[in-house]
């Protein structure tokens, strides 16, 4: 079982999938425990129920099908782990900033035609670009909003009241109140290019006076075996030689020396073999600087190993260790749902195909263009 959005953020329903037959069993108009329990009571032969960790589904399944074994979905367990690690990282941003240096800024190479040299003022400094001024203004607005949130929190306002007063989401309020300082935004890194391996050659030819991109492109094709387009080469020269800001499409997930808390949480929960050398150095530096995060990293790796190797006996010791760490909130929640977590380790059932059925439901729902109602949608999904 899983929920689906009739209108995201306002109205939700429940989809029930037969995991053996891989078919939608039914759609429910809401996700209330009583509605789910009523449906389950009419199907007393159900043996297993795979669900996320929502309390409403756990309550409804317990009332409507007490004979069934509830299985917590492993994807949602790992998602809960990543969120808990991110909260811990956000609490230690000051320590991370002191332990990990800021990413180095690349100095643009002067261009023959305009560029940084022609833009310098009388004192030898380049004036700030329009994009830099906009970024500085945005930072000042975020900083003022941050101080407002902190001040309201010190006055005893609830998180919901702060969200309404400051005009920002409750998730942002929670993140700012938990952080140990103003959370700076991490600049995005530029994605690696196939031309990076020819950077030395291109810079040398540019310094020699060859500023014709088409000519450079032909040289690369003939002598270096380059198979890219001339437009890709022109864009690379504009960014890496002339110092122009890259297009928005050139930005990817931050791969800087100091990733964002969200990216850091992914690095802390990934297997060591899947990390690049810079990512390994970052995780190692953070763990050496902060003992609490080192413990979190070890516990995250052990939790993943436990799920991967189906080690049921490891759950109890892990919960005890996690309760004494910054993952205490996660451990308490798993303790309350312990039987379902144990079932997730023991049995192969999961919500994987249920998520696929939700995607198909969205397709059917959107073809209706918001017309008709739930009953027609239910019939179409069951008949599809």
C-alpha positions in Angstrom: 0.0 0.0 0.0 1.0 3.6 -0.7 -0.5 7.0 -0.9 -1.1 9.0 -4.1 -2.0 12.6 -4.6 -5.3 13.6 -6.0 -4.2 17.2 -5.4 -0.7 17.4 -4.0 -0.5 19.0 -0.6 -4.2 18.9 -0.1 -6.0 15.6 -1.0 -4.5 12.1 -0.9 -5.8 8.6 -1.5 -4.4 5.1 -1.0 -3.5 2.5 -3.7 -3.5 -1.2 -2.8 -1.5 -3.5 -5.0 -1.5 -7.3 -5.1 2.3 -8.0 -5.0 1.9 -11.6 -6.2 -0.3 -10.9 -9.2 1.3 -7.5 -9.8 -2.1 -5.8 -10.2 -3.9 -3.0 -8.5 -6.3 -4.4 -6.0 -8.2 -1.2 -5.2 -8.1 2.5 -4.7 -9.3 4.2 -1.6 -10.4 7.9 -1.5 -8.2 8.9 1.4 -5.5 7.5 3.7 -7.4 7.4 7.0 -6.7 4.4 9.2 -10.4 3.6 9.5 -10.9 3.5 5.7 -8.0 1.1 5.3 -9.1 -1.1 8.2 -12.6 -1.4 6.8 -11.2 -2.5 3.4 -8.8 -5.0 5.0 -11.6 -6.6 7.1 -13.3 -7.6 3.9 -10.1 -9.4 2.8 -9.2 -11.7 5.7 -6.8 -13.9 3.6 -4.0 -11.2 3.4 -0.8 -12.6 4.9 1.8 -9.7 4.3 1.4 -6.0 4.1 4.2 -3.9 2.6 4.0 -0.2 3.6 6.0 2.9 4.3 6.5 4.0 7.8 3.4 6.3 8.1 1.7 5.8 11.4 -1.8 5.9 9.8 -1.1 2.9 7.6 0.4 0.9 10.5 -2.6 1.6 12.7 -5.1 0.7 9.9 -3.3 -2.5 9.1 -3.1 -3.6 12.7 -6.9 -3.0 13.1 -8.1 -4.4 9.8 -5.6 -7.3 9.3 -4.2 -8.4 12.7 -3.2 -11.7 11.2 -1.0 -10.1 8.5 2.8 -9.5 8.9 3.6 -5.8 8.3 6.8 -5.2 6.3 8.4 -1.8 6.3 9.6 -0.8 2.9 13.4 -0.8 2.7 13.6 2.2 0.4 11.8 4.3 3.0 14.0 2.9 5.7 17.1 4.1 3.8 15.4 7.4 3.1 14.7 7.9 6.8 18.4 7.1 7.5 19.6 9.7 5.0 17.3 12.3 6.4 18.6 11.6 9.9 22.2 11.8 8.8 21.4 15.2 7.1 20.0 16.6 10.3 23.1 15.6 12.1 25.3 17.2 9.5 23.3 20.4 9.6 24.0 20.6 13.4 27.8 20.6 12.8 28.2 22.9 9.9 30.5 25.2 11.9 32.9 22.3 12.6 32.7 21.2 9.0 33.6 24.7 7.8 36.6 24.8 10.0 37.8 21.3 9.1 37.2 21.4 5.3 38.5 24.3 3.2 36.2 26.2 1.0 36.4 25.3 -2.7 39.0 27.2 -4.6 37.7 29.8 -7.1 39.1 29.5 -10.6 40.8 32.6 -11.8 39.8 33.3 -15.4 42.5 33.5 -18.0 42.8 37.0 -19.6 41.3 37.0 -23.1 42.6 38.8 -26.1 39.2 40.2 -27.0 37.8 42.0 -23.9 37.4 39.7 -20.9 38.7 40.4 -17.4 41.5 42.7 -18.5 39.3 45.1 -20.4 36.8 45.2 -17.5 39.3 46.2 -14.8 38.9 49.6 -13.2 41.6 52.1 -12.4 42.6 50.5 -9.2 43.3 47.2 -11.0 40.2 45.3 -9.7 37.5 43.9 -11.8 34.0 45.3 -11.1 31.4 42.8 -9.8 29.2 41.3 -12.4 25.5 41.6 -12.5 25.1 38.0 -11.4 27.5 38.5 -8.5 25.5 41.5 -7.3 22.3 39.5 -7.5 23.8 36.7 -5.5 25.0 39.1 -2.9 21.6 40.7 -2.6 19.9 37.3 -2.3 22.4 36.3 0.4 21.5 39.5 2.4 17.8 38.7 2.1 18.4 35.1 3.3 20.6 36.3 6.1 17.9 38.8 7.3 15.3 36.1 7.1 17.5 33.7 9.1 18.0 36.3 11.9 14.2 36.8 11.9 13.6 33.1 12.3 16.2 32.7 15.1 14.7 35.7 16.9 11.2 34.3 16.7 12.5 31.0 17.9 14.1 32.6 21.0 10.8 34.3 21.8 9.1 30.9 22.0 7.1 30.9 18.7 6.2 27.5 17.4 7.7 26.3 14.1 4.3 26.7 12.3 3.9 30.3 13.6 7.4 31.2 12.5 6.7 29.7 9.1 3.6 31.9 8.7 5.2 35.0 10.1 8.4 34.8 8.1 6.7 33.5 4.9 9.0 30.5 4.4 8.3 26.8 4.5 8.2 24.9 7.8 11.0 22.6 6.6 13.3 25.6 6.1 12.4 26.9 9.6 13.3 23.5 11.1 16.6 23.3 9.3 17.6 26.8 10.3 16.7 26.4 13.9 18.7 23.2 14.1 21.8 24.6 12.4 24.6 26.1 14.4 25.0 29.1 12.2 23.8 30.7 9.0 23.7 28.0 6.3 25.7 29.3 3.4 24.7 28.1 -0.1 27.3 26.0 -1.7 28.2 27.0 -5.3 27.6 24.4 -7.9 30.5 22.9 -9.6 30.9 22.7 -13.4 30.5 19.3 -14.9 33.5 17.5 -16.3 33.9 17.8 -20.0 35.5 15.5 -22.6 37.7 18.5 -23.5 39.2 18.6 -20.0 41.9 16.1 -21.1 42.9 18.5 -23.9 42.9 21.6 -21.7 46.7 22.0 -21.7 46.9 21.8 -25.4 44.1 24.2 -25.9 45.5 26.8 -23.5 48.9 26.5 -25.1 47.5 27.0 -28.6 45.4 30.0 -27.3 48.5 31.6 -25.8 50.3 31.1 -29.1 47.7 33.3 -30.8 45.3 30.7 -32.3 41.9 32.1 -31.3 39.9 30.4 -34.1 37.6 27.7 -32.5 37.0 26.0 -35.8 40.7 25.6 -36.5 41.3 24.3 -33.0 38.5 21.9 -33.5 40.1 20.5 -36.7 43.4 20.1 -35.0 41.9 18.2 -32.2 40.1 15.9 -34.6 43.2 15.2 -36.6 45.8 14.9 -33.9 43.9 14.0 -30.7 41.0 12.0 -32.0 38.4 14.4 -30.6 34.8 13.4 -31.8 32.8 16.3 -30.3 31.2 19.2 -32.0 32.7 22.6 -32.7 29.9 24.2 -30.6 31.0 22.2 -27.6 34.6 23.5 -28.1 33.4 27.1 -28.4 31.4 26.8 -25.1 34.4 25.3 -23.4 36.7 28.1 -24.5 34.2 30.7 -23.4 34.0 29.3 -19.9 37.5 28.0 -19.3 39.6 30.5 -21.3 37.6 33.7 -21.6 36.2 33.4 -18.0 32.5 33.7 -18.9 29.9 32.3 -16.5 28.6 28.9 -17.6 25.1 28.4 -18.7 22.6 27.0 -16.1 22.5 23.8 -17.9 26.2 23.3 -17.3 25.6 23.1 -13.5 25.3 19.8 -11.8 25.2 18.5 -8.3 27.9 20.2 -6.1 31.2 18.3 -6.4 33.1 21.0 -4.5 35.5 20.5 -1.5 32.6 21.3 0.8 29.2 19.9 -0.4 25.8 20.9 0.9 24.4 19.1 3.9 22.0 17.2 1.6 24.9 16.1 -0.7 27.0 15.3 2.4 24.3 13.0 3.7 24.3 11.0 0.5 28.1 10.7 0.7 27.9 9.5 4.3 25.4 6.8 3.4 27.0 5.6 0.2 29.3 2.6 0.1 33.0 3.5 0.3 33.7 1.7 -3.0 31.2 4.0 -4.7 32.9 7.2 -3.6 35.5 9.1 -5.6 38.8 10.0 -4.1 37.8 13.6 -3.4 34.6 12.4 -1.8 36.5 9.9 0.4 38.9 12.7 1.5 35.9 14.9 2.4 34.2 12.2 4.5 37.5 11.3 6.2 38.2 14.9 7.1 34.7 15.5 8.5 34.9 12.3 10.6 38.3 13.2 12.0 37.1 16.7 12.9 33.8 15.6 14.5 33.5 12.5 16.6 29.7 12.6 16.6 29.6 12.5 12.8 32.2 9.7 12.8 29.8 7.7 14.9 26.9 8.6 12.6 29.0 7.4 9.6 29.8 4.1 11.2 26.1 3.5 12.2 24.9 4.4 8.7 27.3 1.9 7.1 26.2 -0.8 9.6 22.5 -0.1 9.0 23.0 -0.6 5.2 25.0 -3.7 5.8 22.3 -5.1 8.0 19.6 -4.6 5.3 21.9 -5.9 2.5 23.0 -9.0 4.3 19.6 -9.7 6.0 21.3 -9.7 9.4 18.3 -9.9 11.8 20.5 -10.3 14.9 22.2 -6.9 14.3 19.1 -4.8 14.7 19.0 -4.9 18.5 22.6 -3.8 19.0 22.3 -1.2 16.3 19.3 0.4 18.0 21.1 0.5 21.3 24.1 2.2 19.7 22.0 4.6 17.7 20.1 5.7 20.8 23.4 6.9 22.3 24.2 8.9 19.2 22.8 11.7 17.1 20.6 9.1 15.4 18.5 8.7 18.5 15.4 10.1 17.0 15.6 7.6 14.1 16.3 4.8 16.5 13.3 5.6 18.7 11.0 5.6 15.6 12.4 2.3 14.5 12.0 0.8 17.9 8.2 1.7 17.8 8.0 0.0 14.4 10.4 -2.8 15.3 8.4 -5.8 14.0 7.9 -4.2 10.6 11.6 -3.4 10.4 12.5 -7.0 11.3 10.1 -8.2 8.6 11.9 -5.9 6.1 15.1 -7.7 6.9 13.7 -11.1 6.8 11.3 -11.0 3.8 11.7 -10.0 0.2 8.4 -8.0 -0.1 8.7 -4.2 -0.7 6.9 -1.3 -2.2 8.9 -1.3 -5.4 6.2 -2.3 -7.8 3.7 -0.3 -5.8 5.6 2.9 -6.8 5.4 1.8 -10.4 1.6 1.4 -10.1 1.4 4.9 -8.6 3.2 6.2 -11.7 0.7 4.5 -13.9 -2.2 5.9 -11.8 -0.8 9.4 -12.4 -0.8 8.8 -16.1 -4.5 7.7 -16.0 -5.4 10.6 -13.7 -3.8 13.2 -16.0 -5.6 11.9 -19.1 -8.8 12.8 -17.3 -7.8 16.5 -17.2 -9.3 16.9 -13.7 -12.8 16.1 -14.9 -15.2 13.4 -13.4 -14.3 12.2 -9.9 -12.7 9.5 -7.8 -15.1 6.7 -8.8 -14.4 7.0 -12.5 -10.6 7.2 -11.8 -10.9 4.0 -9.7 -12.7 2.1 -12.4 -10.2 3.2 -15.1 -7.2 2.2 -13.0 -8.7 -1.2 -12.1 -9.6 -1.9 -15.7 -6.3 -0.7 -17.2 
